[in-house]
Amino acid sequence: MKKKLLVGLLSLGMISLLSGFDSAQTADSVLDSMQQASAEADNMSMEMAMNLDLGVDVGDGTTTSTIAVAMDGGFKVDYILSPLSMMMDGSFSMSAMGQNQDMSMTMYMVTNEDGQVDSYVYTEDSTTGESGWTHSSADMGMDLDALMEMQSSITAADYAEWGLTFELAPEAADVNGTECYLLTTSIDSTTLSTMIDKVAELSGEAISDEDMATIDQGLAFLDGLVMNIEYYVDTATYLPIQMHMDFDGTDLSAINSLIAASMGDAAEGTTVAVNLNNLSIDATMSYGDVAEITVPQEAIDNAVEADETESLATYEDVISGTTDETAAAETTAETAAETETAATEAAATETAASETTATEVVVE
């Protein structure tokens, strides 16, 4: 079920990304037009950059020291809707307590003859020197044509019912010489929970009690989350060509409370608090230039089969930026590593999926 949900998130997110400025337009009318245009876009290319800057304050009752954690990364994504295929290539760098780690990743997702999605993932860690391809397969668990039809039929009123409301800037915005409408919205953990339910519904499989418990636990860490999103929509095509997302205004009190509770009496007198200085994602999109996505023979010949847990862990590590170096940097408090993961997990879903968390908002 987890693989189906992941594929659903990726597919639905990418579908969502897929006349001059009219002052009479409203946020709802632009959003509805963008929905229709995106549903008709068969392929897309996206360039994405992500930046993270956070501090972990560790105190002993007398003094407080701050562990700085920083990460930046960039990814290029090519996507074809029918048959479903995707290529993502990128890298990220992380630093914590004077230690640096660079990791690169390439991923291919293609639909095979049986209608399943084959995923080939290559990772290379500059710190350990480890590298290699892994392969996994997942049942789509959904009809893409039906998914597209449903996506295009969703209206601004539906979004509002799910907790997603949009605002339209009164003036046109310029993106590299292209006149655009500027749509803005914000999403919190409650709306994110609704989105997950809707994606599960569209994937054709209900979320099990076990999976729901895991999701609820993750959402508890994200209580106080605020994602502020800007979509720049081409006034001629109604396709989104640029997106910015930041987490300004996010309250990490829930995370810090969970950390304090998890430390218990074992760390009496010790305090740990996470401060999110910056977490932002920027993406530019173009359409109609991706003709074919082919898995390289090297990947097919050398890929090691990965079970579902390993495959999902690979995606989540890339998306959230969770690394052994960060955990080591935060050894002064056992739960600080969990904190850094929670702070960056919001970029979720997304990217490979960071990138996916950004696009899911419109679809959902």
C-alpha positions as CSV (number, residue, x, y, z in Angstrom):
1,M,0.0,0.0,0.0
2,K,2.9,2.4,0.8
3,K,4.3,2.0,-2.7
4,K,0.9,2.7,-4.2
5,L,0.5,5.8,-2.1
6,L,4.0,7.0,-3.0
7,V,3.4,6.5,-6.7
8,G,0.0,8.2,-6.3
9,L,1.7,11.2,-4.7
10,L,4.3,11.5,-7.4
11,S,1.8,11.0,-10.2
12,L,-0.8,13.3,-8.8
13,G,1.7,15.9,-8.0
14,M,3.2,15.9,-11.4
15,I,-0.2,16.0,-13.1
16,S,-1.0,19.1,-11.1
17,L,2.1,21.0,-12.5
18,L,1.2,20.3,-15.8
19,S,-4.3,35.5,-23.4
20,G,-2.7,38.3,-21.4
21,F,-3.3,39.5,-17.9
22,D,-7.0,39.8,-17.2
23,S,-7.9,42.0,-14.2
24,A,-11.4,40.5,-14.2
25,Q,-10.1,37.1,-13.3
26,T,-10.4,35.8,-9.8
27,A,-8.3,33.3,-7.9
28,D,-10.9,30.6,-8.4
29,S,-11.2,31.2,-12.2
30,V,-7.4,31.2,-12.6
31,L,-7.1,28.0,-10.5
32,D,-9.8,26.2,-12.5
33,S,-8.1,27.2,-15.8
34,M,-4.8,26.0,-14.4
35,Q,-6.4,22.7,-13.5
36,Q,-7.7,22.2,-17.0
37,A,-4.4,23.2,-18.7
38,S,-2.4,21.0,-16.3
39,A,-4.6,18.0,-17.1
40,E,-3.9,18.4,-20.8
41,A,-0.1,18.6,-20.4
42,D,1.5,15.3,-21.3
43,N,5.0,16.0,-20.2
44,M,7.0,18.4,-18.1
45,S,10.6,19.4,-17.2
46,M,11.4,20.9,-13.8
47,E,14.5,22.5,-12.2
48,M,14.3,22.6,-8.4
49,A,16.5,24.0,-5.7
50,M,16.1,23.4,-1.9
51,N,17.7,25.2,1.0
52,L,17.7,24.3,4.7
53,D,19.1,26.2,7.7
54,L,18.3,25.2,11.2
55,G,19.9,25.3,14.6
56,V,19.6,22.9,17.5
57,D,20.1,24.6,20.9
58,V,21.4,22.3,23.6
59,G,21.5,23.6,27.2
60,D,22.6,22.1,30.5
61,G,21.0,24.6,32.8
62,T,24.0,26.9,32.8
63,T,25.1,27.3,29.2
64,T,23.5,26.8,25.8
65,S,25.3,25.8,22.6
66,T,23.9,25.8,19.1
67,I,24.5,23.0,16.6
68,A,24.1,24.5,13.1
69,V,22.7,22.3,10.3
70,A,22.6,23.5,6.7
71,M,21.7,21.8,3.5
72,D,21.3,22.8,-0.1
73,G,20.4,20.7,-3.1
74,G,19.3,20.8,-6.7
75,F,17.4,18.4,-8.9
76,K,16.2,18.2,-12.5
77,V,13.1,16.2,-13.2
78,D,11.6,15.1,-16.6
79,Y,8.2,13.6,-16.5
80,I,5.9,11.9,-19.1
81,L,2.3,11.2,-18.1
82,S,1.4,8.4,-20.6
83,P,2.9,6.0,-20.3
84,L,4.0,7.1,-16.8
85,S,7.7,7.7,-16.7
86,M,10.1,10.0,-14.8
87,M,13.8,10.8,-14.6
88,M,15.3,12.7,-11.7
89,D,18.9,13.7,-11.3
90,G,20.5,15.8,-8.6
91,S,22.6,16.2,-5.5
92,F,22.6,17.8,-2.1
93,S,25.2,18.9,0.4
94,M,24.8,18.9,4.1
95,S,27.0,20.3,6.9
96,A,26.8,19.9,10.7
97,M,29.4,20.4,13.4
98,G,32.1,21.0,10.9
99,Q,31.4,17.8,9.0
100,N,30.2,17.8,5.4
101,Q,28.5,15.3,3.3
102,D,27.7,15.3,-0.4
103,M,25.3,12.9,-2.0
104,S,24.1,12.5,-5.6
105,M,21.1,10.6,-6.8
106,T,19.6,9.5,-10.1
107,M,16.2,7.9,-10.3
108,Y,14.2,6.5,-13.2
109,M,10.5,5.4,-13.0
110,V,9.0,3.7,-16.1
111,T,5.9,1.7,-16.7
112,N,6.7,-1.9,-17.8
113,E,4.7,-4.3,-20.0
114,D,2.7,-5.6,-17.0
115,G,1.5,-2.1,-16.1
116,Q,3.7,-1.9,-13.1
117,V,6.1,1.0,-12.4
118,D,9.8,0.0,-12.3
119,S,12.0,2.2,-10.2
120,Y,15.8,2.3,-10.7
121,V,17.7,4.5,-8.1
122,Y,21.4,5.3,-8.1
123,T,23.0,6.9,-5.1
124,E,26.6,7.9,-4.5
125,D,27.9,9.1,-1.1
126,S,31.1,11.1,-1.2
127,T,31.8,10.4,2.5
128,T,31.6,6.7,2.5
129,G,32.4,6.1,-1.1
130,E,29.4,3.8,-1.4
131,S,27.4,3.8,-4.6
132,G,25.1,1.6,-6.7
133,W,21.8,1.0,-8.4
134,T,18.7,-0.5,-6.7
135,H,15.5,-1.7,-8.4
136,S,12.0,-2.1,-7.2
137,S,8.5,-2.5,-8.8
138,A,5.1,-1.2,-7.7
139,D,1.6,-1.7,-8.8
140,M,0.1,1.6,-10.0
141,G,-3.1,0.7,-8.1
142,M,-5.0,3.3,-10.2
143,D,-6.2,4.2,-13.6
144,L,-4.3,7.2,-14.8
145,D,-7.0,8.2,-17.3
146,A,-9.5,8.2,-14.5
147,L,-7.1,10.0,-12.3
148,M,-6.6,12.8,-14.9
149,E,-10.4,13.1,-15.4
150,M,-11.0,13.4,-11.7
151,Q,-8.1,15.9,-11.3
152,S,-9.4,18.2,-14.1
153,S,-12.9,18.1,-12.6
154,I,-11.8,19.3,-9.2
155,T,-12.8,22.9,-8.7
156,A,-11.6,25.8,-6.5
157,A,-14.7,25.1,-4.3
158,D,-13.4,21.5,-3.8
159,Y,-10.1,22.9,-2.7
160,A,-11.7,25.3,-0.3
161,E,-13.7,22.4,1.2
162,W,-10.4,20.6,1.8
163,G,-8.9,23.7,3.5
164,L,-7.0,25.1,0.5
165,T,-7.9,28.6,-0.4
166,F,-6.0,30.7,-2.9
167,E,-5.4,34.4,-3.4
168,L,-4.7,36.2,-6.7
169,A,-2.3,39.2,-6.9
170,P,-4.0,42.3,-8.4
171,E,-1.1,42.9,-10.7
172,A,0.7,40.7,-13.3
173,A,4.0,39.2,-12.3
174,D,7.0,38.8,-14.7
175,V,9.0,35.6,-14.9
176,N,11.9,35.9,-17.3
177,G,9.8,38.0,-19.7
178,T,6.6,35.9,-19.4
179,E,3.5,37.6,-18.0
180,C,2.0,35.5,-15.2
181,Y,-0.8,35.4,-12.7
182,L,0.4,35.0,-9.1
183,L,-1.6,32.6,-7.0
184,T,-0.7,32.1,-3.3
185,T,-1.8,29.7,-0.7
186,S,-0.8,28.3,2.7
187,I,-1.1,24.8,4.0
188,D,-0.9,23.4,7.6
189,S,-0.8,20.0,9.1
190,T,-4.5,19.6,9.2
191,T,-4.8,20.3,5.5
192,L,-1.9,18.0,4.8
193,S,-3.7,15.2,6.6
194,T,-6.8,15.8,4.4
195,M,-4.5,15.7,1.3
196,I,-3.1,12.3,2.3
197,D,-6.6,10.9,2.7
198,K,-7.6,12.2,-0.8
199,V,-4.4,10.7,-2.4
200,A,-5.1,7.4,-0.7
201,E,-8.7,7.5,-2.0
202,L,-7.5,8.2,-5.5
203,S,-4.9,5.4,-5.3
204,G,-7.8,3.0,-4.9
205,E,-6.7,1.6,-1.6
206,A,-7.7,2.6,1.9
207,I,-5.1,3.4,4.5
208,S,-4.7,0.6,7.0
209,D,-4.8,1.2,10.7
210,E,-1.1,0.5,10.9
211,D,-0.3,3.0,8.2
212,M,-2.7,5.6,9.6
213,A,-0.9,5.3,13.0
214,T,2.4,6.0,11.3
215,I,1.0,8.9,9.4
216,D,-0.6,10.3,12.6
217,Q,2.7,10.0,14.4
218,G,4.4,11.9,11.6
219,L,1.7,14.6,11.6
220,A,2.2,15.1,15.3
221,F,5.8,16.2,14.6
222,L,4.4,18.6,11.9
223,D,1.8,20.3,14.2
224,G,2.5,24.0,13.7
225,L,3.7,23.5,10.2
226,V,3.0,26.4,7.8
227,M,3.9,26.0,4.1
228,N,3.6,29.3,2.1
229,I,3.3,28.6,-1.6
230,E,3.4,30.9,-4.7
231,Y,2.5,29.7,-8.1
232,Y,3.3,31.8,-11.2
233,V,0.8,30.9,-13.9
234,D,1.4,31.8,-17.6
235,T,-1.4,34.1,-18.6
236,A,-1.4,32.7,-22.2
237,T,-1.4,29.0,-21.4
238,Y,-2.5,28.9,-17.8
239,L,0.3,26.5,-17.0
240,P,2.4,27.1,-13.8
241,I,5.9,27.9,-14.8
242,Q,7.5,28.8,-11.5
243,M,6.9,27.9,-7.8
244,H,8.3,29.2,-4.5
245,M,7.6,27.6,-1.2
246,D,8.9,28.6,2.3
247,F,8.1,27.7,5.8
248,D,8.1,31.2,7.3
249,G,5.8,31.3,10.4
250,T,6.2,27.6,11.2
251,D,5.9,27.0,15.0
252,L,8.2,24.2,16.2
253,S,6.7,24.1,19.7
254,A,5.1,20.7,19.2
255,I,8.4,19.2,18.0
256,N,10.3,20.7,20.9
257,S,7.7,19.4,23.3
258,L,8.0,15.9,21.9
259,I,11.7,16.0,22.2
260,A,11.5,17.1,25.8
261,A,9.0,14.3,26.5
262,S,11.2,11.7,24.8
263,M,14.2,12.7,26.9
264,G,12.5,12.0,30.2
265,D,14.4,11.8,33.4
266,A,17.5,10.4,31.6
267,A,18.5,13.9,30.6
268,E,17.3,15.9,33.6
269,G,18.5,19.5,33.3
270,T,19.3,19.2,29.6
271,T,17.2,21.2,27.2
272,V,17.0,20.8,23.4
273,A,15.2,23.2,21.1
274,V,15.1,23.4,17.3
275,N,15.0,26.7,15.5
276,L,14.1,26.7,11.8
277,N,15.9,29.7,10.2
278,N,15.0,28.9,6.6
279,L,13.5,26.1,4.6
280,S,12.6,27.0,1.0
281,I,12.1,25.3,-2.3
282,D,12.1,27.0,-5.7
283,A,11.2,25.4,-9.0
284,T,10.8,26.3,-12.7
285,M,8.7,24.3,-15.1
286,S,8.5,23.9,-18.8
287,Y,6.3,21.7,-21.0
288,G,6.3,19.8,-24.3
289,D,10.1,19.1,-24.5
290,V,10.3,15.6,-23.1
291,A,10.0,13.0,-25.9
292,E,11.1,9.8,-24.2
293,I,12.6,8.5,-20.9
294,T,14.7,5.4,-21.2
295,V,16.4,3.5,-18.3
296,P,20.2,3.2,-19.1
297,Q,21.4,-0.3,-19.7
298,E,23.9,0.1,-16.9
299,A,21.1,0.5,-14.4
300,I,19.3,-2.6,-15.7
301,D,22.4,-4.7,-15.6
302,N,23.7,-3.7,-12.2
303,A,20.6,-2.9,-10.1
304,V,20.2,-4.9,-6.9
305,E,16.6,-5.7,-5.9
306,A,15.4,-3.7,-3.0
307,D,12.5,-4.6,-0.8
308,E,9.7,-2.1,-0.1
309,T,11.2,-0.8,3.1
310,E,14.6,-0.2,1.6
311,S,13.1,1.5,-1.5
312,L,10.9,3.9,0.5
313,A,13.9,4.6,2.8
314,T,15.9,5.7,-0.2
315,Y,13.2,8.1,-1.4
316,E,12.7,9.5,2.1
317,D,16.4,10.0,2.8
318,V,16.7,12.0,-0.4
319,I,13.6,14.0,0.2
320,S,14.1,14.8,3.8
321,G,17.9,15.1,3.7
322,T,18.3,12.8,6.7
323,T,21.9,11.7,7.0
324,D,24.2,9.9,9.4
325,E,26.2,13.0,9.6
326,T,23.3,15.0,11.0
327,A,22.6,12.3,13.6
328,A,26.3,12.4,14.6
329,A,26.2,16.2,14.8
330,E,23.3,16.0,17.3
331,T,24.6,13.3,19.6
332,T,24.4,15.7,22.6
333,A,20.7,14.8,22.6
334,E,19.3,11.5,21.5
335,T,16.3,12.9,19.9
336,A,17.8,15.8,18.0
337,A,18.3,13.7,14.9
338,E,14.6,13.0,14.9
339,T,14.0,16.7,15.2
340,E,16.1,17.5,12.1
341,T,14.2,14.8,10.2
342,A,10.9,16.2,11.2
343,A,11.8,19.8,10.3
344,T,12.9,18.7,6.8
345,E,10.2,16.1,6.2
346,A,7.7,18.8,5.4
347,A,9.5,19.3,2.1
348,A,8.0,16.3,1.3
349,T,6.6,14.9,-0.3
350,E,7.7,16.1,-2.7
351,T,11.3,17.0,-3.9
352,A,12.2,13.7,-5.6
353,A,9.5,14.1,-4.1
354,S,10.8,17.6,-2.1
355,E,9.6,18.5,-5.3
356,T,6.5,16.5,-4.9
357,T,5.4,18.1,-1.6
358,A,5.3,21.4,-3.6
359,T,3.1,20.2,-6.3
360,E,0.7,18.1,-4.3
361,V,-1.0,21.2,-2.9
362,V,-2.6,22.2,-6.2
363,V,-3.8,18.7,-7.0
364,E,-5.2,18.0,-3.6
